[in-house]
Amino acid sequence: MRIPKIMYAISIILSFASCSTDDDSMQAQANAIANRTSSCENVIGFTGLYWDMANGDNAAFGLLPGVPVIQNPGGQFIHSEQPSLGFILPQGFSGFEVNEPFTIGGDIIRADNQVVYRWTPLKTVLQPFVPTQVIIAEQINLMLDFYGFQGQPEVLCTRTAQQNNILPQEFTGRLLRFNGIIAQVWVIGTYIEGSGTSSFAISISAAPEAEYEAQVQETFLPFIFQLFVRPDGEFIDKDNDGFDNLIDPNDCDPNIIPG
């Protein structure tokens, strides 16, 4: 499933990191981000930067102080049906396969159930042109149920946009606050004329508000780099069809390629 075009900007970071590893410089960058405003007027710092990355700000990746990596590696999550869907986990985290029909994805959850990262590269719905607003509402409700929250979350920011990346797509993102938790949720729908189905990529990044900034830096961003960038800086082609995940309309099926 294709992800936002902003992931191309990862290459900016990789080239930057290769020529600037000075600790003082990296700390200065981190300090600058801490006070940085974002396109979401309700958040600043890494929370706002992470929101901007998900919403197509190509320059946001270039502000990162180096390549994000897991500092305290623990176990590893590998999907049983799609071994290419896997990542190294921080200590204290466990991985679980997403248990939804016609879905391939993983939930990474900290032992105290307070930090959650969901990456679903492919969810297929057996109806054409299903709006992303329908899917994101379902995903948010599942997340709220997991946290045991019964009320209405505060919506810090929301955005829906149409985009054409090889195939027609729709993006919807929400940044939410509830019961001391900050959660960034986004969905991308890809629509193929005449297929009778709709395909979605889904991302959830949730953590206590007091440590959300740290989790973005230490957990969520390193996961993104593991999923889409090899150690040599080249982009990953999970289904080995010759097209990396950034341009592949379905990176779980080698029979579906850009066209």
C-alpha positions as CSV (number, residue, x, y, z in Angstrom):
1,M,0.0,0.0,0.0
2,R,1.4,3.4,-1.0
3,I,2.2,5.7,1.8
4,P,2.4,9.6,1.8
5,K,4.9,11.1,-0.7
6,I,6.7,12.8,2.3
7,M,8.6,9.5,2.8
8,Y,10.7,10.5,-0.2
9,A,12.2,13.1,2.1
10,I,13.9,10.4,4.2
11,S,16.7,10.6,1.7
12,I,17.3,14.2,2.8
13,I,17.9,12.9,6.4
14,L,20.2,10.1,5.2
15,S,22.4,12.4,3.2
16,F,22.4,15.0,6.0
17,A,23.3,12.5,8.7
18,S,26.2,11.2,6.7
19,C,27.9,14.6,6.7
20,S,26.9,15.9,10.1
21,T,27.3,13.8,13.2
22,D,28.5,16.4,15.6
23,D,26.7,15.9,18.9
24,D,26.4,19.6,19.7
25,S,24.9,20.2,16.2
26,M,22.4,17.4,16.7
27,Q,21.4,18.7,20.1
28,A,21.0,22.2,18.7
29,Q,18.6,20.7,16.1
30,A,16.6,18.9,18.8
31,N,16.3,22.1,20.8
32,A,15.1,24.0,17.7
33,I,12.5,21.3,17.1
34,A,11.3,21.5,20.7
35,N,10.1,25.1,20.1
36,R,9.0,24.6,16.5
37,T,5.4,25.5,15.6
38,S,3.6,23.2,13.1
39,S,0.6,23.1,10.7
40,C,-1.4,22.0,13.7
41,E,-1.7,25.1,15.8
42,N,-2.4,23.1,19.0
43,V,0.9,21.3,19.2
44,I,4.6,22.1,18.8
45,G,7.9,20.2,19.0
46,F,8.3,16.6,17.8
47,T,4.5,16.1,18.2
48,G,3.9,18.8,15.6
49,L,6.8,17.7,13.4
50,Y,5.4,14.2,13.3
51,W,2.0,15.5,12.3
52,D,3.6,17.6,9.6
53,M,5.5,14.5,8.2
54,A,2.2,12.5,8.0
55,N,0.5,15.4,6.2
56,G,2.9,15.9,3.4
57,D,5.5,18.4,4.6
58,N,8.6,17.3,2.7
59,A,10.9,19.6,4.6
60,A,10.0,18.1,8.0
61,F,12.2,15.1,7.6
62,G,15.2,17.3,6.9
63,L,14.8,18.8,10.4
64,L,15.5,15.6,12.2
65,P,18.8,15.5,14.1
66,G,20.2,12.3,12.6
67,V,18.7,9.0,11.6
68,P,16.2,7.7,14.2
69,V,17.1,4.2,15.5
70,I,15.9,2.0,18.4
71,Q,18.3,2.8,21.3
72,N,17.3,-0.1,23.5
73,P,16.5,-3.0,21.1
74,G,14.7,-6.0,22.6
75,G,12.7,-8.6,20.6
76,Q,11.4,-8.6,17.0
77,F,8.0,-8.7,15.4
78,I,7.6,-10.7,12.2
79,H,4.1,-11.2,10.6
80,S,3.3,-14.9,10.1
81,E,1.7,-14.4,6.7
82,Q,4.0,-11.6,5.5
83,P,7.5,-12.1,6.9
84,S,8.6,-8.9,5.2
85,L,6.4,-7.0,7.7
86,G,8.6,-7.0,10.7
87,F,10.6,-4.7,12.9
88,I,13.0,-4.7,15.9
89,L,11.2,-3.6,19.0
90,P,12.4,-1.6,22.0
91,Q,12.8,-3.4,25.3
92,G,9.4,-3.8,27.1
93,F,7.4,-3.9,23.8
94,S,5.6,-6.8,22.2
95,G,4.2,-7.3,18.7
96,F,0.8,-8.7,17.7
97,E,-0.8,-9.4,14.4
98,V,-3.8,-7.2,13.7
99,N,-6.9,-9.4,14.0
100,E,-9.3,-7.9,11.5
101,P,-10.8,-9.5,8.3
102,F,-8.8,-9.1,5.0
103,T,-6.1,-7.2,6.9
104,I,-2.3,-7.5,7.2
105,G,-0.8,-5.5,9.9
106,G,0.9,-5.3,13.3
107,D,0.3,-3.8,16.7
108,I,3.3,-2.9,18.8
109,I,2.3,-2.4,22.4
110,R,4.4,-1.5,25.5
111,A,4.0,-3.9,28.5
112,D,1.9,-1.3,30.5
113,N,-0.5,-0.9,27.5
114,Q,0.1,2.8,27.4
115,V,2.1,3.1,24.2
116,V,0.7,1.7,20.9
117,Y,2.0,1.7,17.4
118,R,-0.2,0.2,14.6
119,W,1.0,-0.3,11.1
120,T,-1.4,-1.9,8.6
121,P,0.0,-1.8,5.1
122,L,-3.1,-3.5,3.7
123,K,-6.7,-3.6,4.7
124,T,-9.1,-4.6,2.0
125,V,-12.8,-3.7,2.1
126,L,-15.1,-5.6,-0.3
127,Q,-16.8,-2.4,-1.5
128,P,-15.6,0.2,-4.0
129,F,-14.7,3.8,-3.1
130,V,-15.2,3.5,0.7
131,P,-14.3,6.9,2.2
132,T,-11.3,7.1,4.4
133,Q,-13.4,8.8,7.0
134,V,-15.3,5.6,7.5
135,I,-12.1,3.6,8.1
136,I,-10.5,6.1,10.4
137,A,-13.6,6.3,12.5
138,E,-13.5,2.5,12.9
139,Q,-9.8,2.6,13.8
140,I,-10.3,5.4,16.4
141,N,-13.1,3.5,18.1
142,L,-11.0,0.4,18.3
143,M,-8.2,2.4,19.8
144,L,-10.5,4.1,22.3
145,D,-11.9,0.7,23.3
146,F,-8.3,-0.6,23.9
147,Y,-7.6,2.3,26.3
148,G,-11.0,1.9,28.0
149,F,-12.1,5.4,27.1
150,Q,-15.9,5.9,26.8
151,G,-16.1,9.7,26.0
152,Q,-15.4,11.9,23.0
153,P,-11.7,12.6,22.3
154,E,-10.5,16.2,21.8
155,V,-9.6,16.7,18.2
156,L,-6.4,18.8,18.1
157,C,-6.2,18.7,14.3
158,T,-7.8,17.0,11.3
159,R,-7.2,16.9,7.6
160,T,-8.6,15.1,4.6
161,A,-7.0,15.4,1.1
162,Q,-7.3,13.9,-2.3
163,Q,-4.1,12.8,-4.0
164,N,-3.1,11.0,-7.2
165,N,0.0,8.8,-6.8
166,I,-0.2,6.4,-9.7
167,L,-3.8,5.6,-8.5
168,P,-6.5,7.8,-7.0
169,Q,-6.0,8.1,-3.3
170,E,-7.6,9.8,-0.3
171,F,-5.8,10.7,3.0
172,T,-7.4,11.4,6.3
173,G,-5.5,12.2,9.5
174,R,-6.6,13.0,13.1
175,L,-4.5,14.2,16.0
176,L,-6.4,13.4,19.2
177,R,-6.2,13.9,23.0
178,F,-8.1,11.8,25.5
179,N,-7.6,10.7,29.1
180,G,-4.0,11.9,29.1
181,I,-3.2,10.2,25.8
182,I,-2.1,11.8,22.5
183,A,-2.8,9.8,19.4
184,Q,-2.0,10.4,15.7
185,V,-4.1,8.3,13.4
186,W,-4.1,8.4,9.6
187,V,-5.6,6.4,6.8
188,I,-4.8,6.3,3.0
189,G,-7.4,4.8,0.7
190,T,-6.4,3.6,-2.8
191,Y,-9.1,3.0,-5.3
192,I,-8.9,0.9,-8.5
193,E,-11.7,1.5,-11.0
194,G,-13.8,-1.6,-11.5
195,S,-12.2,-3.7,-8.8
196,G,-15.2,-3.8,-6.5
197,T,-12.9,-3.2,-3.5
198,S,-11.1,-0.5,-1.6
199,S,-7.6,-0.8,-0.1
200,F,-6.3,1.1,2.9
201,A,-3.0,1.7,4.8
202,I,-3.5,2.6,8.4
203,S,-1.2,4.1,11.0
204,I,-1.8,4.7,14.7
205,S,0.8,6.2,17.1
206,A,-0.5,6.7,20.7
207,A,1.3,7.4,24.0
208,P,0.8,9.3,27.2
209,E,0.9,13.1,26.6
210,A,3.7,13.5,29.1
211,E,6.0,11.3,27.1
212,Y,4.6,11.6,23.5
213,E,7.6,13.7,22.4
214,A,10.0,11.1,23.6
215,Q,8.0,8.2,22.0
216,V,8.0,10.0,18.6
217,Q,11.8,10.2,18.8
218,E,12.6,6.9,20.4
219,T,9.9,4.6,19.0
220,F,7.6,5.9,16.3
221,L,10.2,7.5,13.9
222,P,12.6,4.5,14.3
223,F,9.8,2.2,13.3
224,I,9.2,4.3,10.1
225,F,12.8,4.1,9.1
226,Q,12.9,0.3,9.8
227,L,9.8,-0.2,7.6
228,F,10.9,1.9,4.6
229,V,14.7,2.4,4.6
230,R,17.5,-0.3,4.5
231,P,20.7,0.3,6.5
232,D,22.5,1.2,3.3
233,G,20.0,4.1,2.8
234,E,18.1,2.4,-0.1
235,F,14.3,2.1,0.1
236,I,12.8,-1.3,0.9
237,D,11.0,-3.4,-1.7
238,K,9.0,-5.8,0.6
239,D,7.3,-7.9,-2.1
240,N,10.4,-8.1,-4.4
241,D,8.6,-6.9,-7.5
242,G,11.2,-4.3,-8.4
243,F,9.3,-1.3,-7.0
244,D,10.1,0.0,-3.5
245,N,7.4,0.6,-1.0
246,L,7.2,4.3,-1.7
247,I,5.9,3.8,-5.3
248,D,4.3,0.4,-5.0
249,P,0.5,0.6,-4.9
250,N,0.5,-2.7,-2.9
251,D,3.8,-3.7,-1.3
252,C,2.2,-7.0,-0.1
253,D,1.5,-8.4,-3.5
254,P,4.2,-8.7,-6.2
255,N,1.5,-9.0,-8.9
256,I,0.3,-5.5,-8.3
257,I,2.8,-2.9,-9.7
258,P,2.8,0.7,-10.7
259,G,1.2,1.2,-14.1
